[in-house]
Amino acid sequence: MKTLLAITALGAALASGAAGAQTITLKVHHFLGPQSIQHTTMLQTWCNNIARDSGNRLNCQIYPAMQLGGSPPQLFDQAKDGVADVVWTVAGYTANRFVRSQVFELPFMMTNAGATSRAAWDWVQKHAMDEYKDIKLLAVHVHGPGVIFTKNKPINRIEDLRGLKMRGPTATVTKMLANMGATPVGMPVPQVPEALSKGVIDGAVIPYEVAPGLKVNELTKFASETPRGAPALYTTFFVVPMNKARYDSLPPDLKAVIDKNSGRELSAFLGSTQEGNDVPGRKVFAETAGYTITQIPAAEVERWKKATDNLDDEWVAEMNKRGLNGRAMLEDAQSLVKNYSR
């Protein structure tokens, strides 16, 4: 009987060890193509890191271009509901859901993507975690300076935008475009090429890094950029949520691997990597025959700031309606960005 009990206990221990060593594959979903830096570098590096730190017990299968179905605005809920284990998406693709977090999309808030992404992580932990209560939040980040691309005429002054149908990614950015005299058209970035080619829009605001992959250099003739090193015209707020049940199901040591590879520094890596790809992206436009790149002078940028100043006040008023101290929250975001940008 003792021998039988010992054999049974040994078998149970071996089975438990085998289960503990089982490889877990996370389904990672996003809306850009397999050649995008988001796929090949940003998400792949995260996957490589969790594989390394878990001794290959955690692995990823990355699904680009909405291969698991649905549309970009549905990605956050796909993580919440378990269609995917992890997603990378734009928070503002689901309107009015992440209004607090989108403080970082206000005009001329962003300095550089690494610093602003660190600030955004800290700020969300303090002010906006209830926007993410249904998921495990891995990172938040922004992209590099947004650029204005147009088909038929350059944008040199704010008056040049008047009446143009301009694509914006989120409600915050479309409000900015409206303040500047454009007719804003909200849409996820994968829809931009078709919208440009069919004349649905006259131009779009997007960063340089993603534009060549969308053939914007072929579909437009002009780019207008604000000075590098100064606060950017706009940026977009991204989130990397993980399915909460999937995270909770992991053994403690694998949860620790996820935690180690989440947070402020992952946010900064994602933001800095995406902004770093602006350089080769801009080069494509500079080398496209007949393409014109205009840098908006500082005096004109000041006019753009005045035209969009009220958006800060509108965001503060919206926070106040929700029973929050909007002014203090805005000033905290600005202070964090400033401190991380030093």
C-alpha positions as CSV (number, residue, x, y, z in Angstrom):
1,M,0.0,0.0,0.0
2,K,2.9,2.4,0.9
3,T,4.5,1.6,-2.4
4,L,1.3,2.3,-4.3
5,L,0.8,5.6,-2.5
6,A,4.3,6.6,-3.3
7,I,3.9,5.8,-7.0
8,T,0.6,7.7,-7.1
9,A,2.2,10.7,-5.4
10,L,5.1,10.6,-7.8
11,G,2.7,10.4,-10.8
12,A,0.8,13.4,-9.6
13,A,4.0,15.4,-9.1
14,L,5.2,14.5,-12.6
15,A,1.8,15.4,-14.1
16,S,1.8,18.7,-12.2
17,G,5.3,19.5,-13.4
18,A,4.3,18.7,-17.0
19,A,1.3,21.0,-16.7
20,G,3.4,23.7,-15.3
21,A,5.9,23.5,-18.1
22,Q,3.2,23.5,-20.8
23,T,3.6,26.2,-23.5
24,I,0.9,28.8,-23.5
25,T,0.4,30.7,-26.8
26,L,-1.2,34.1,-26.6
27,K,-3.3,35.4,-29.6
28,V,-2.2,38.9,-30.4
29,H,-4.3,40.9,-32.8
30,H,-3.9,44.3,-34.5
31,F,-5.2,46.3,-37.5
32,L,-2.0,47.0,-39.5
33,G,-0.3,44.8,-42.0
34,P,2.4,42.1,-41.4
35,Q,5.2,44.5,-42.8
36,S,4.3,47.3,-40.4
37,I,6.7,48.2,-37.6
38,Q,3.9,47.5,-35.1
39,H,3.9,43.9,-36.3
40,T,7.6,43.2,-36.9
41,T,9.2,45.2,-34.1
42,M,6.8,46.6,-31.5
43,L,4.6,43.6,-30.8
44,Q,7.2,41.0,-31.9
45,T,9.8,42.4,-29.4
46,W,7.3,42.1,-26.6
47,C,6.5,38.5,-27.6
48,N,10.2,37.7,-27.8
49,N,10.8,39.1,-24.4
50,I,8.0,37.2,-22.7
51,A,9.2,34.0,-24.4
52,R,12.8,34.6,-23.1
53,D,11.7,35.5,-19.6
54,S,9.4,32.5,-19.3
55,G,11.8,30.0,-20.7
56,N,9.6,29.7,-23.8
57,R,6.5,28.7,-21.7
58,L,4.8,31.9,-23.0
59,N,4.7,32.4,-26.7
60,C,2.6,34.5,-29.2
61,Q,0.8,34.1,-32.4
62,I,0.5,37.6,-33.9
63,Y,-2.5,38.1,-36.2
64,P,-2.2,41.3,-38.4
65,A,-4.7,43.2,-40.5
66,M,-7.8,42.0,-38.5
67,Q,-7.2,38.4,-39.3
68,L,-9.3,37.2,-36.4
69,G,-12.2,39.2,-37.8
70,G,-14.0,42.3,-36.8
71,S,-13.1,45.9,-37.4
72,P,-10.5,48.2,-35.7
73,P,-13.1,49.8,-33.4
74,Q,-13.9,46.3,-32.1
75,L,-10.4,45.4,-31.0
76,F,-10.6,46.6,-27.4
77,D,-13.7,44.5,-26.9
78,Q,-12.0,41.5,-28.5
79,A,-9.4,41.6,-25.7
80,K,-12.1,42.1,-23.1
81,D,-14.2,39.2,-24.4
82,G,-11.4,36.8,-25.1
83,V,-11.6,36.8,-28.9
84,A,-7.9,37.7,-28.6
85,D,-5.6,37.5,-25.6
86,V,-3.8,40.8,-26.4
87,V,-4.5,43.6,-28.8
88,W,-2.9,46.8,-30.0
89,T,-5.3,49.5,-31.0
90,V,-6.2,53.2,-30.9
91,A,-8.3,54.0,-27.8
92,G,-10.3,56.7,-29.7
93,Y,-11.6,54.3,-32.3
94,T,-14.3,53.6,-29.8
95,A,-15.8,57.1,-29.3
96,N,-16.5,58.5,-25.9
97,R,-15.0,55.5,-24.1
98,F,-11.6,56.7,-23.2
99,V,-12.3,60.4,-22.8
100,R,-10.0,60.8,-19.8
101,S,-7.0,59.2,-21.5
102,Q,-7.4,61.2,-24.6
103,V,-6.1,64.3,-22.8
104,F,-2.8,63.3,-24.4
105,E,-4.4,63.9,-27.9
106,L,-5.1,67.5,-27.2
107,P,-3.3,69.9,-29.6
108,F,0.3,70.7,-28.8
109,M,0.4,68.4,-25.8
110,M,2.9,65.9,-27.1
111,T,6.7,66.7,-27.0
112,N,8.2,63.3,-28.1
113,A,6.6,59.9,-28.1
114,G,8.9,58.3,-25.5
115,A,8.5,61.0,-22.9
116,T,4.8,61.5,-23.5
117,S,4.1,57.7,-23.4
118,R,5.8,57.5,-20.0
119,A,3.7,60.5,-18.8
120,A,0.6,58.8,-20.2
121,W,1.2,55.6,-18.3
122,D,1.8,57.4,-15.0
123,W,-1.2,59.6,-15.6
124,V,-3.6,56.8,-16.4
125,Q,-2.5,54.9,-13.3
126,K,-3.5,57.9,-11.2
127,H,-6.6,59.2,-13.0
128,A,-8.1,56.8,-15.5
129,M,-7.8,53.1,-14.5
130,D,-11.6,52.7,-14.3
131,E,-11.6,53.1,-18.1
132,Y,-9.6,49.8,-18.2
133,K,-11.3,47.9,-15.4
134,D,-12.4,45.1,-17.7
135,I,-8.9,44.2,-18.9
136,K,-5.3,43.9,-17.8
137,L,-3.6,47.0,-19.1
138,L,-0.1,46.3,-20.5
139,A,0.8,49.6,-22.0
140,V,-0.4,53.0,-23.3
141,H,1.5,55.1,-25.8
142,V,1.4,57.8,-28.5
143,H,3.0,58.2,-31.9
144,G,5.3,60.9,-33.3
145,P,4.1,64.3,-34.6
146,G,1.1,64.1,-36.8
147,V,1.5,65.4,-40.3
148,I,-1.1,67.0,-42.7
149,F,-1.2,65.2,-46.1
150,T,-3.3,66.7,-48.9
151,K,-4.1,65.8,-52.5
152,N,-4.6,69.0,-54.4
153,K,-3.0,71.9,-52.6
154,P,-0.4,72.5,-49.9
155,I,-1.3,73.7,-46.4
156,N,0.8,76.8,-45.6
157,R,-1.7,78.8,-43.5
158,I,-4.7,77.8,-41.5
159,E,-7.0,79.3,-44.1
160,D,-5.8,76.6,-46.6
161,L,-7.6,74.0,-44.6
162,R,-11.0,75.7,-45.0
163,G,-13.6,73.4,-46.5
164,L,-11.2,70.5,-47.1
165,K,-12.5,67.0,-46.1
166,M,-9.8,65.8,-43.8
167,R,-9.5,62.4,-42.1
168,G,-9.0,62.4,-38.4
169,P,-8.4,59.3,-36.2
170,T,-10.4,60.2,-33.1
171,A,-13.0,62.6,-31.8
172,T,-10.4,64.8,-30.2
173,V,-8.5,65.2,-33.5
174,T,-11.6,65.7,-35.6
175,K,-12.6,68.6,-33.3
176,M,-9.1,70.1,-33.8
177,L,-9.6,69.9,-37.6
178,A,-13.0,71.5,-37.3
179,N,-11.5,74.4,-35.3
180,M,-9.0,74.9,-38.0
181,G,-11.7,75.2,-40.7
182,A,-11.6,71.7,-42.2
183,T,-14.5,69.4,-42.6
184,P,-13.4,66.4,-40.4
185,V,-14.1,62.8,-41.4
186,G,-13.4,60.3,-38.7
187,M,-12.1,56.9,-39.8
188,P,-9.5,54.2,-38.8
189,V,-6.2,54.4,-40.6
190,P,-6.7,51.3,-42.8
191,Q,-9.6,53.1,-44.6
192,V,-7.4,56.0,-45.6
193,P,-6.1,54.7,-49.0
194,E,-9.5,53.9,-50.4
195,A,-11.0,57.2,-49.1
196,L,-8.2,59.2,-50.7
197,S,-8.4,57.3,-54.0
198,K,-12.2,57.7,-54.2
199,G,-12.3,61.3,-53.2
200,V,-14.1,60.7,-50.0
201,I,-11.4,62.9,-48.3
202,D,-9.1,65.6,-49.6
203,G,-6.4,64.7,-47.2
204,A,-5.5,63.1,-43.9
205,V,-3.6,63.6,-40.7
206,I,-1.3,60.7,-39.8
207,P,2.3,60.3,-38.8
208,Y,5.1,59.7,-41.3
209,E,5.8,56.2,-40.0
210,V,2.6,54.6,-41.2
211,A,2.1,56.7,-44.3
212,P,4.2,54.9,-46.9
213,G,2.6,51.6,-46.0
214,L,-0.8,53.2,-46.9
215,K,0.6,54.5,-50.2
216,V,-0.1,58.1,-49.0
217,N,3.0,59.2,-51.0
218,E,1.2,58.0,-54.2
219,L,-2.2,59.3,-53.2
220,T,-1.3,62.8,-52.1
221,K,1.1,65.5,-53.3
222,F,1.7,67.7,-50.3
223,A,2.8,67.2,-46.6
224,S,2.7,70.0,-44.0
225,E,4.6,69.5,-40.8
226,T,5.1,71.5,-37.6
227,P,8.7,72.0,-36.4
228,R,10.3,69.0,-34.9
229,G,11.4,69.4,-31.3
230,A,8.4,71.7,-30.6
231,P,5.1,70.4,-29.2
232,A,3.3,68.5,-32.0
233,L,0.1,69.5,-33.7
234,Y,-1.5,66.3,-32.4
235,T,-0.8,62.7,-31.6
236,T,-3.0,59.6,-31.1
237,F,-3.4,57.5,-27.9
238,F,-2.9,53.8,-28.2
239,V,-3.6,51.0,-25.7
240,V,-2.4,47.4,-25.3
241,P,-5.0,45.5,-23.3
242,M,-4.9,41.9,-22.3
243,N,-7.8,39.6,-21.5
244,K,-8.2,39.7,-17.8
245,A,-9.4,36.1,-17.5
246,R,-6.4,34.9,-19.5
247,Y,-4.0,36.8,-17.3
248,D,-5.7,35.6,-14.1
249,S,-5.4,32.0,-15.4
250,L,-1.6,32.1,-15.5
251,P,0.5,30.7,-12.7
252,P,2.2,33.3,-10.5
253,D,5.6,33.0,-12.2
254,L,4.1,33.7,-15.6
255,K,2.0,36.5,-14.3
256,A,5.3,38.0,-13.1
257,V,6.7,37.7,-16.6
258,I,3.8,39.6,-18.0
259,D,4.1,42.2,-15.2
260,K,7.9,42.6,-15.8
261,N,7.2,43.3,-19.5
262,S,4.4,45.8,-19.0
263,G,4.0,49.3,-17.7
264,R,5.9,52.6,-18.1
265,E,9.0,51.3,-19.9
266,L,7.0,49.1,-22.4
267,S,4.9,52.2,-23.1
268,A,8.0,54.3,-23.7
269,F,9.5,51.6,-26.0
270,L,6.4,51.4,-28.1
271,G,6.1,55.1,-28.4
272,S,9.8,55.7,-29.2
273,T,9.9,52.8,-31.7
274,Q,6.9,54.1,-33.5
275,E,8.3,57.7,-33.6
276,G,11.7,56.4,-34.7
277,N,10.1,55.0,-37.9
278,D,9.1,58.6,-38.8
279,V,12.6,59.1,-40.2
280,P,12.5,56.4,-42.9
281,G,8.9,57.2,-43.5
282,R,9.6,60.9,-44.2
283,K,12.5,59.9,-46.4
284,V,10.0,58.1,-48.7
285,F,8.1,61.4,-49.2
286,A,11.3,63.4,-49.6
287,E,12.4,61.1,-52.4
288,T,9.1,60.9,-54.2
289,A,9.4,62.8,-57.4
290,G,7.3,66.0,-57.4
291,Y,6.3,65.7,-53.8
292,T,6.3,68.9,-51.7
293,I,7.0,69.0,-48.0
294,T,6.2,72.2,-46.2
295,Q,7.3,73.1,-42.6
296,I,4.9,75.5,-41.0
297,P,6.7,78.5,-39.6
298,A,6.6,79.3,-35.9
299,A,4.4,82.4,-36.3
300,E,1.8,80.4,-38.2
301,V,1.9,77.6,-35.6
302,E,1.0,80.2,-33.0
303,R,-2.2,80.9,-35.0
304,W,-3.0,77.2,-35.0
305,K,-2.5,77.1,-31.3
306,K,-5.0,80.0,-30.8
307,A,-7.5,78.3,-33.0
308,T,-7.4,75.1,-31.0
309,D,-6.9,76.5,-27.4
310,N,-10.5,76.0,-26.5
311,L,-10.3,72.2,-26.8
312,D,-8.3,72.1,-23.5
313,D,-11.2,74.0,-21.9
314,E,-13.8,71.7,-23.4
315,W,-11.9,68.7,-22.1
316,V,-11.7,70.3,-18.6
317,A,-15.4,71.1,-18.7
318,E,-16.2,67.5,-19.7
319,M,-14.2,66.2,-16.7
320,N,-15.9,68.6,-14.4
321,K,-19.3,67.3,-15.6
322,R,-18.2,63.9,-14.5
323,G,-17.5,65.1,-11.0
324,L,-13.7,65.3,-11.5
325,N,-11.3,68.2,-11.2
326,G,-10.6,68.7,-14.9
327,R,-8.2,71.5,-14.5
328,A,-6.0,69.7,-12.0
329,M,-6.0,66.6,-14.3
330,L,-5.0,68.6,-17.3
331,E,-2.2,70.3,-15.4
332,D,-1.0,67.0,-14.1
333,A,-0.8,65.6,-17.6
334,Q,1.1,68.7,-18.8
335,S,3.5,68.5,-15.8
336,L,4.3,64.8,-16.4
337,V,5.0,65.4,-20.1
338,K,7.3,68.3,-19.2
339,N,9.2,66.4,-16.5
340,Y,9.8,63.3,-18.7
341,S,10.8,65.5,-21.7
342,R,13.8,67.1,-19.8
